[in-house]
Amino acid sequence: MKQLYEKCLELFKKYKETILYLVFGGLTTLINIVSFWALNKLLVLSMDKDTALMVSNAAAWVISVLFAFVTNKLFVFESKSLHVGLVLKELVLFVGARLFSGALDMGIMYLFVSILGFNELVIKILSNILVIIINYVLSKLIIFKKKK
């Protein structure tokens, strides 16, 4: 049992960044869905359904991107500096990267589903895999790049 524990600990240390990225990515997705659902239920009481849908979706995106920024900064890529200038730079780059990958996802969906007629679920899954990889690479190599 001790050998299994040590092997698991060794694997965790080796792949810590990737594991934490996937864990916090899952939590980010959960936060996005739950906040969208809660906000939509609340807002639909005071505005029309379509407006509530769009406002809830936009607000859920902002909430989940902020959560992802904090968790990626502190726990995944361990960028511990709280210097205002650095945090603002990282935040702007992070949001910019998420806007880029979101636009890429929209473009892929439009091209492959709306124009070329591929199955939307298959394309959405493939697009999300690409988006996750792009977000990870941009975060690791540009946004939270460790200084040597």
N, C-alpha and C positions, 0 to 999 in steps of 0.2 A: 504494500500500500504506500509506503514511504517513497519507493522508487517511482510510482505513478504520480504522486504529488510533486516530486522533484522534476520529473519530466514535463508535467503540465506547467509548472512554474517557469521552467527553462523556455518552453514554447511561448508562454505569455510574455516573458521578457523580450524574446526575440521579435515577436510580432505585436508588441504592446500598442504601438501607434496605430496600426491597421485595425486591430481588435477594438480599440477605443473609438476610432473613427466610425466603425460600423455600429457599435453600441449607441453612440451619441447620435448617429444618423438615424437609427431606428427611433430613438426618443424624440428627435426633431420631427420626424414624420408623424409620430403619435401626437405630439403637441400641435402640429399643423392641423391634423384632422379633428382633434377634440376642440381646439379653439375655434375652428371654422364652424363646427356643429353648434357649439354653445352660442357663439355670436350670431349665427344665422337664426337660431331659435329665438333669441332675444330681439334682434333687429327686425325680424319679420312682423313683430307686433306693432312697430311704429313706422314702417315704410313698406313700399310695395315689394313683392317677392323678388323680382329681378334685381332691384337696387340692393336689397338685403343680401342677396347671394354674392354680388360683386364686392360690396363693402366687407362682408365677412371673409371672403376669400383673400382680399388684399390685406386685411388686418391679420389674418392667420399667417400669411406669408411673412409679414413684418415680424410678428411674434416668433415664428419658428426660425427665421434667419438670425434674429438677435440671440436666441437661445443657442443656435449652432455656432455663432461667432464666439460667444463666451466659453462654451464647452470646448470648441476647437482650440481657442487661444490658450486657455488655462490647462486643460487636461490632455488633449490629443497631441498638440505640437509644442506644449509647454513653453509658450512665450509669456513669461512671468512679468515682464516689465509693465508697469502701470503709468509710465510717462505719457502725459496727455498727447503729445505730438505723435508718438509711436502708435498709441491705441487708435487715434483718429486715422492715421495712415492705414493701419491694418483693417479698420472697420470699412473705410472707403474701398480699399482693394477687395475685401471680402464681399461686400454688397455688389460691387462691380462684377466680380466673378460669378456671383449667383444670378445677377441679371443677364450676363452673357450666357451662362449655361441654361437658364430658363428660356431665353430667346432661341437658343440652339434647339432645345426640346420642342418648342413651338414650331420651328421651321422643319424639323424632322417629321413631326406629326403631320403637318400640312402637306409636305412633299410626298411622303410615303403612304399616307392614308387618304387624304383628300384628292391628291392628283393621281398617284399611281395605283391606288385602290388596295393596298395591303391591309391585312387584318390589324385593327387598331390596338388590340391588347398585345399582340406580338411586338408591334413596333414600339408601343409604350414601354414595354419591358426592356427591349433592346436600347431604346433611347435613354431610359433611366440608368442602365448599366454604363453607358457612355458618359452621361452627366455626372454620375458618382465618381468615375475615374478622372474626369476633367477637374471636378471640384477638389479632389484629393491632390492631384498634381499641382494645381494652381495654389492651393493652400500650403503645400509642403515646399514648393520651389520658389514661390514669389511672396505670398502674403505673410507667412510665419517663418520665412527662411531664417535658419540659424546662422548667426555670424560666426565666422571662423577665427 
